[in-house]
């Protein structure tokens, strides 16, 4: 594995999480729902392919799509964006739709780089410097993973920085920890991450888009993203 100080964007493989049931959208394949005429997963792939490296240079090594339906469609979307041979589509290990951690596991099973960046398929506006800022924080803290903190309204309607654990950059060396956690029946992302060294990275600087991490769980929320 590359020495920590030498890590760049080219040591990162992106994982797009598109394996959910989409129940709040009526059971549709959420990643294939259109935003401005383009599937949401393709928006995510395009933003990953154009990540800005800054001092960390280069571009992401490639992408993995975790999908339990329509694998051929996702592969075509990925290769149209990253190029042939730079994208894999992998399902969960089982058919339980066990949530994001099952997607993390599927990605780690095939990831060949030192680092893996995870994003959900239903948040198509994430920043173009996401990988750069997470990598800088991870290296500075010498952490296992760097996790996004972004403005989000609570149940009381008040905006506050909240953890967005499906947006994270992790060392692929965390795979044994995840396998052990899932084997004991664990399912919650935060509960697994609590046992690792993680650094939280705020995305509320001047110029940051307050909607950058907004997600579309419902068709109404999808339409709101188009406005």
C-alpha positions in Angstrom: 0.0 0.0 0.0 1.2 3.5 -0.7 2.9 5.4 2.1 0.3 7.6 3.8 2.1 10.8 2.9 2.2 9.8 -0.8 -1.5 9.1 -1.1 -3.3 11.1 -3.9 -6.7 11.0 -5.6 -5.4 8.2 -7.8 -5.2 5.9 -4.7 -9.0 6.3 -4.3 -11.7 4.2 -5.8 -15.2 5.6 -5.6 -18.2 3.6 -4.4 -21.7 4.7 -5.5 -24.4 3.2 -3.2 -27.3 2.2 -5.4 -28.4 -1.1 -3.7 -31.4 0.1 -1.7 -35.0 -0.9 -2.2 -36.2 2.6 -2.9 -39.3 2.0 -0.8 -40.0 5.7 -0.1 -40.1 6.1 -3.9 -42.5 3.2 -4.4 -39.9 0.5 -4.8 -38.3 2.0 -7.9 -34.5 1.7 -8.6 -33.7 5.1 -7.1 -30.3 5.5 -8.8 -32.0 5.3 -12.2 -34.6 8.1 -11.5 -34.1 11.1 -13.7 -32.8 14.5 -12.5 -32.8 17.0 -15.3 -33.2 14.1 -17.7 -30.2 12.2 -16.4 -30.2 9.2 -13.9 -29.2 10.3 -10.4 -26.5 7.7 -10.3 -25.0 9.1 -13.5 -24.9 12.6 -11.9 -23.0 11.0 -9.0 -20.6 9.2 -11.3 -19.9 12.4 -13.3 -19.1 14.4 -10.2 -16.8 11.6 -9.0 -15.0 11.6 -12.4 -14.4 15.3 -12.2 -13.2 15.6 -8.6 -10.6 18.3 -8.2 -7.4 17.0 -6.6 -5.7 20.3 -5.7 -2.5 19.5 -3.8 -3.4 15.8 -3.9 -3.4 15.7 -7.7 -4.7 13.3 -10.3 -8.1 11.8 -10.6 -9.9 9.0 -8.9 -8.7 5.5 -10.0 -12.2 4.3 -11.0 -15.6 3.5 -9.6 -17.6 0.7 -8.1 -21.4 0.7 -8.2 -23.2 -1.3 -5.5 -26.5 -2.3 -7.2 -28.9 -5.2 -6.6 -30.9 -4.5 -9.7 -30.1 -3.5 -13.3 -26.4 -4.2 -13.2 -26.0 -3.8 -17.0 -27.5 -0.4 -16.9 -25.2 0.8 -14.1 -22.2 -0.6 -15.9 -23.1 1.3 -19.0 -23.5 4.5 -17.1 -20.2 4.0 -15.3 -18.2 3.2 -18.4 -19.7 6.1 -20.3 -18.3 8.3 -17.5 -15.1 6.7 -16.4 -14.2 4.6 -19.5 -14.2 0.9 -20.2 -12.5 -1.2 -17.6 -12.6 1.4 -14.8 -16.0 0.5 -13.4 -17.3 -2.6 -11.6 -20.9 -3.3 -10.5 -21.3 -5.5 -7.5 -24.4 -6.6 -5.5 -24.7 -7.1 -1.8 -23.4 -10.5 -0.6 -26.9 -11.5 0.3 -30.4 -10.6 -0.6 -31.4 -8.9 2.7 -30.9 -5.3 1.5 -29.0 -4.7 4.7 -28.4 -1.1 4.0 -25.3 1.0 3.4 -22.9 -1.3 5.4 -23.8 -4.1 3.0 -22.8 -1.7 0.2 -19.6 -0.8 1.9 -18.8 -4.5 2.3 -19.5 -5.2 -1.4 -17.2 -2.4 -2.4 -14.4 -3.4 -0.1 -14.6 -6.9 -1.4 -13.4 -5.7 -4.8 -11.6 -2.4 -4.1 -8.0 -2.6 -5.2 -6.8 0.8 -4.0 -5.7 1.9 -0.6 -8.7 4.1 -0.1 -12.4 4.0 -0.9 -14.7 7.0 -1.2 -18.4 6.3 -0.6 -21.4 8.4 -1.9 -25.1 7.5 -2.1 -26.8 7.6 -5.5 -29.5 9.9 -4.3 -27.4 13.0 -3.4 -26.3 14.3 -6.8 -25.0 17.7 -5.8 -22.0 16.8 -3.6 -18.9 19.0 -3.9 -16.3 18.6 -6.6 -13.6 18.9 -3.9 -15.2 16.2 -1.7 -12.3 13.7 -2.2 -9.6 16.3 -1.8 -11.0 17.7 1.5 -11.7 14.2 3.0 -8.2 13.0 2.0 -6.5 16.0 3.5 -8.4 15.5 6.8 -7.7 11.7 6.9 -4.0 12.2 6.3 -3.7 15.0 8.8 -5.4 13.0 11.5 -3.8 9.7 10.4 -7.4 8.3 10.8 -9.1 5.1 9.5 -11.8 7.2 7.8 -12.9 10.8 7.2 -16.7 11.5 7.5 -18.6 14.5 6.1 -20.4 16.9 8.5 -22.9 19.0 6.7 -25.7 21.4 7.6 -29.0 19.6 8.1 -32.3 20.6 9.6 -33.2 18.7 12.8 -36.7 17.7 13.9 -37.1 21.2 15.4 -36.3 22.8 12.1 -33.0 24.2 13.3 -30.0 23.9 11.0 -26.9 22.3 12.5 -23.8 20.4 11.4 -24.7 16.7 11.4 -22.8 13.6 10.5 -23.4 12.2 6.9 -21.7 8.8 7.3 -22.6 7.5 3.8 -20.2 10.2 2.6 -16.9 9.0 3.8 -13.3 8.2 2.8 -12.0 5.0 4.4 -8.9 3.0 4.3 -9.6 -0.4 2.8 -7.7 -1.9 5.7 -11.0 -1.5 7.7 -12.6 -4.4 5.8 -12.0 -7.0 8.6 -13.6 -4.8 11.1 -16.7 -4.4 8.9 -16.9 -8.1 8.2 -16.8 -8.8 11.9 -19.4 -6.2 12.7 -21.8 -7.5 10.1 -21.3 -11.1 11.2 -22.6 -10.1 14.7 -25.8 -8.7 13.2 -24.7 -5.1 13.2 -26.4 -2.8 10.7 -26.0 0.8 11.8 -23.3 2.8 10.1 -22.6 5.0 13.1 -22.3 2.0 15.4 -19.6 0.5 13.2 -17.7 3.7 12.7 -17.6 4.4 16.5 -15.1 1.6 16.9 -12.7 3.1 14.4 -10.5 6.2 14.4 -12.4 8.7 12.4 -12.2 12.4 11.7 -15.2 14.5 11.0 -14.9 17.1 8.2 -17.2 20.1 8.1 -18.6 21.3 4.8 -20.0 24.6 5.9 -17.3 27.0 4.8 -18.1 30.2 2.9 -18.9 29.2 -0.7 -20.0 25.7 0.2 -23.5 24.9 -1.2 -25.9 24.3 1.7 -27.7 21.8 -0.5 -24.6 19.9 -1.5 -25.6 16.8 0.5 -29.3 17.0 0.1 -30.8 13.7 -0.9 -33.9 12.6 -2.7 -35.6 9.8 -0.8 -39.0 10.6 -2.3 -40.2 11.8 -5.7 -41.2 15.1 -4.1 -37.6 15.6 -2.9 -36.3 14.7 -6.3 -38.5 17.4 -7.9 -37.2 19.9 -5.2 -33.6 19.2 -6.3 -34.6 20.2 -9.8 -35.9 23.6 -8.7 
